[in-house]
Amino acid sequence: MVKHGHAPGATAAEVAGLRWLAAAGTVPVPVVRSHDEDRLVIDRVPAGRPSAAAADRFGRGLAGVHAAGAPAFGAPPPDGPAEAWIGRAPMANVPAADWASWYAADRVLPYVRLAVDAGTFGPSEAAVFERACARIPASAEPPARLHGDLWNGNVLWDGRKAWLIDPAAHGGHRETDLAMLHLFGCPHLDRVIAAYEEVAPLADGWRDRIGLHQLFPLLVHTVLFGQSYADQAVAAARSF
């Protein structure tokens, strides 16, 4: 599989992310065969259908990826750039010790500002996100090794197992990956979560925090695709 036409630095970020996820050894990731500034060559994932057994395996494996950890919240993969990308949107990887303040400063408010600059949000919408950020609870979770863009299209199934592709990998809160699976759907999601919790039980109240963790992907999609996601992002912030 050959990918080309990346934004500057995006290939290096994707290569570093793929290798970092693969190093956990719990969910298969395509092998990087070669790359340069504009082109990435990886193994093609065999096509198949998702199954309940594969979902169970994926849930346990994803828990293992998260448990492999990161040096800090916002930390890039080894050799990965600080100025990275999530899809076609910029994403800064700035290490921080405290999750709540980092999530507000580096994963919510930068995309609110981009949406304001584009005219998608006005001052009243921006204020909703500022109020939500002021209420983000502290977390005792250690930095997890996140895929970072874990929507259904980046989970491929070969019939026996799930593969991870196209990461925006960084250190973060493990609930953010799981919230993205809930936002955009995932085959056999209930089984994925149940298998995950067999290995790594989630903290009490995690379902109540799904909307909080979905602010990041919803805002990224607002920046990339405009008004179709803006209303959903504002609603999630108001609900939180």
C-alpha positions as CSV (number, residue, x, y, z in Angstrom):
1,M,0.0,0.0,0.0
2,V,1.5,3.3,-1.1
3,K,0.3,6.6,0.5
4,H,1.4,9.9,-0.8
5,G,0.4,13.6,-0.8
6,H,1.0,14.0,3.0
7,A,1.3,17.5,4.6
8,P,4.8,18.5,5.5
9,G,6.0,16.3,8.4
10,A,2.9,14.1,8.3
11,T,4.7,11.1,7.0
12,A,7.3,11.2,9.7
13,A,4.6,11.5,12.3
14,E,2.7,8.5,10.9
15,V,5.8,6.3,10.7
16,A,6.7,7.1,14.2
17,G,3.2,6.4,15.4
18,L,2.9,3.1,13.6
19,R,6.2,1.9,15.0
20,W,5.3,3.0,18.5
21,L,1.9,1.2,18.4
22,A,3.6,-1.9,17.0
23,A,6.2,-1.9,19.8
24,A,3.4,-2.6,22.3
25,G,3.0,-6.0,20.6
26,T,-0.7,-6.5,21.3
27,V,-2.6,-5.2,18.2
28,P,-1.2,-5.8,14.7
29,V,0.0,-2.8,12.7
30,P,1.1,-2.8,9.1
31,V,4.9,-2.9,8.7
32,V,6.5,0.2,7.3
33,R,8.6,-0.8,4.2
34,S,9.9,2.6,3.2
35,H,9.1,6.3,3.4
36,D,10.3,9.7,2.4
37,E,8.9,13.2,2.8
38,D,6.0,12.6,0.5
39,R,5.5,8.8,0.3
40,L,4.8,6.0,2.7
41,V,4.9,2.3,1.8
42,I,3.3,-0.2,4.2
43,D,2.0,-3.7,4.1
44,R,-1.6,-4.1,2.9
45,V,-4.0,-5.4,5.5
46,P,-5.9,-8.5,4.2
47,A,-9.7,-7.8,3.7
48,G,-12.1,-9.7,5.9
49,R,-15.2,-9.3,8.1
50,P,-15.3,-8.4,11.8
51,S,-16.2,-11.2,14.1
52,A,-17.1,-11.4,17.8
53,A,-13.9,-13.3,18.5
54,A,-11.8,-10.7,16.7
55,A,-13.6,-8.0,18.7
56,D,-12.7,-9.7,21.9
57,R,-9.1,-10.0,20.8
58,F,-9.0,-6.3,19.8
59,G,-10.4,-5.2,23.1
60,R,-7.8,-7.0,25.1
61,G,-5.1,-5.9,22.6
62,L,-6.1,-2.2,22.8
63,A,-5.8,-2.4,26.6
64,G,-2.3,-3.6,26.1
65,V,-1.4,-0.8,23.7
66,H,-2.7,1.8,26.3
67,A,-0.9,0.0,29.1
68,A,2.4,0.3,27.2
69,G,2.3,3.9,28.3
70,A,3.9,7.2,27.3
71,P,6.4,9.5,29.0
72,A,3.8,12.2,29.5
73,F,0.5,13.5,28.3
74,G,1.0,15.0,24.9
75,A,4.3,13.2,24.4
76,P,5.0,12.3,20.7
77,P,6.2,8.8,19.7
78,P,9.9,8.3,19.8
79,D,11.4,10.2,16.8
80,G,8.0,11.7,16.1
81,P,7.6,15.4,15.5
82,A,6.2,17.8,18.0
83,E,4.2,19.5,15.2
84,A,2.1,16.5,14.0
85,W,-1.3,16.0,12.3
86,I,-4.6,14.4,12.9
87,G,-6.0,13.8,9.4
88,R,-5.4,17.2,7.7
89,A,-5.6,19.2,10.9
90,P,-2.5,20.2,12.8
91,M,-1.9,18.6,16.2
92,A,0.8,19.8,18.6
93,N,2.4,17.2,20.8
94,V,3.6,19.2,23.9
95,P,4.4,17.0,26.9
96,A,2.7,17.9,30.2
97,A,2.3,16.2,33.6
98,D,-1.4,17.1,34.3
99,W,-4.1,15.7,32.0
100,A,-6.9,18.1,32.6
101,S,-5.0,21.3,31.9
102,W,-3.2,19.7,28.9
103,Y,-6.4,18.4,27.4
104,A,-8.0,21.9,27.6
105,A,-4.9,23.7,26.4
106,D,-3.7,21.3,23.6
107,R,-6.7,19.2,22.6
108,V,-9.8,21.5,22.9
109,L,-9.0,25.2,22.8
110,P,-6.6,25.2,19.8
111,Y,-9.4,23.8,17.6
112,V,-12.0,26.2,19.0
113,R,-9.7,29.0,18.0
114,L,-9.3,27.6,14.5
115,A,-13.0,27.3,14.1
116,V,-13.5,30.9,15.3
117,D,-10.9,32.1,12.8
118,A,-12.8,30.2,10.1
119,G,-16.1,31.8,11.1
120,T,-17.6,28.5,12.1
121,F,-17.9,29.5,15.8
122,G,-18.8,32.9,17.2
123,P,-17.9,34.3,20.6
124,S,-20.9,32.6,22.3
125,E,-20.0,29.1,21.0
126,A,-16.4,29.6,22.0
127,A,-17.5,30.6,25.5
128,V,-19.3,27.2,25.8
129,F,-16.0,25.4,25.3
130,E,-14.2,27.7,27.7
131,R,-16.8,26.9,30.4
132,A,-16.5,23.2,29.7
133,C,-12.7,23.4,29.9
134,A,-13.0,25.0,33.3
135,R,-14.9,22.0,34.6
136,I,-12.6,19.2,33.3
137,P,-12.0,16.9,36.3
138,A,-8.6,15.9,37.5
139,S,-7.6,12.4,36.6
140,A,-5.3,9.9,38.3
141,E,-4.8,7.9,35.1
142,P,-1.2,7.6,33.9
143,P,-0.4,8.6,30.4
144,A,-1.6,6.0,28.0
145,R,-0.1,5.2,24.5
146,L,-3.0,6.4,22.3
147,H,-3.7,5.6,18.7
148,G,-5.2,9.1,18.7
149,D,-7.5,8.9,15.7
150,L,-9.4,5.7,16.6
151,W,-12.5,6.0,14.5
152,N,-13.9,2.9,12.7
153,G,-12.2,3.6,9.4
154,N,-8.8,3.2,11.1
155,V,-9.6,-0.2,12.5
156,L,-9.4,-2.9,9.8
157,W,-10.6,-6.4,10.1
158,D,-9.1,-9.5,8.4
159,G,-11.6,-12.0,9.6
160,R,-9.5,-13.2,12.6
161,K,-8.2,-9.9,14.1
162,A,-8.3,-6.2,13.9
163,W,-5.5,-4.0,12.7
164,L,-4.7,-0.4,13.5
165,I,-3.8,2.1,10.7
166,D,-3.4,5.9,10.3
167,P,-2.5,6.8,13.9
168,A,-2.2,10.3,15.3
169,A,-0.3,8.7,18.2
170,H,0.6,10.5,21.4
171,G,0.4,10.2,25.1
172,G,-3.1,10.8,26.5
173,H,-6.0,9.5,28.5
174,R,-7.1,6.0,27.5
175,E,-10.7,7.0,27.6
176,T,-10.2,9.3,24.6
177,D,-9.5,6.4,22.3
178,L,-12.6,4.6,23.6
179,A,-14.7,7.7,23.3
180,M,-13.8,8.0,19.6
181,L,-14.8,4.4,19.0
182,H,-18.2,5.3,20.5
183,L,-18.5,8.4,18.5
184,F,-18.0,6.9,15.0
185,G,-19.1,3.3,15.7
186,C,-17.2,0.1,15.8
187,P,-18.4,-3.5,15.0
188,H,-19.2,-5.5,18.1
189,L,-18.3,-2.4,20.3
190,D,-19.9,-3.9,23.4
191,R,-17.6,-6.9,23.1
192,V,-14.6,-4.8,22.5
193,I,-15.3,-2.8,25.7
194,A,-16.1,-5.9,27.7
195,A,-12.8,-7.6,26.7
196,Y,-10.9,-4.4,27.4
197,E,-12.3,-4.2,30.9
198,E,-11.3,-7.9,31.5
199,V,-7.7,-6.8,31.2
200,A,-7.9,-3.2,32.3
201,P,-11.0,-2.1,34.2
202,L,-12.1,1.5,33.5
203,A,-12.5,4.0,36.3
204,D,-16.0,4.5,37.8
205,G,-18.1,6.9,35.8
206,W,-16.2,6.5,32.5
207,R,-19.4,6.4,30.5
208,D,-20.4,9.8,31.9
209,R,-17.1,11.2,30.6
210,I,-17.5,10.0,27.0
211,G,-18.8,13.4,25.8
212,L,-15.9,15.1,27.4
213,H,-13.4,13.0,25.5
214,Q,-15.4,13.3,22.3
215,L,-14.8,17.1,22.3
216,F,-11.4,16.5,20.7
217,P,-12.4,14.5,17.7
218,L,-15.6,16.6,17.2
219,L,-13.6,19.8,17.2
220,V,-11.1,18.3,14.7
221,H,-13.9,17.4,12.4
222,T,-15.4,20.8,12.8
223,V,-12.1,22.4,11.7
224,L,-11.8,19.9,8.8
225,F,-15.5,19.8,7.6
226,G,-17.2,22.8,9.0
227,Q,-20.8,23.3,10.2
228,S,-21.9,19.7,9.9
229,Y,-19.9,18.8,13.0
230,A,-20.0,22.2,14.7
231,D,-23.5,21.8,16.2
232,Q,-22.6,18.4,17.5
233,A,-19.4,19.7,19.1
234,V,-21.2,22.6,20.8
235,A,-24.0,20.2,22.0
236,A,-21.4,17.9,23.6
237,A,-19.7,20.8,25.4
238,R,-23.0,22.1,26.7
239,S,-24.0,18.6,27.9
240,F,-20.7,18.2,29.7
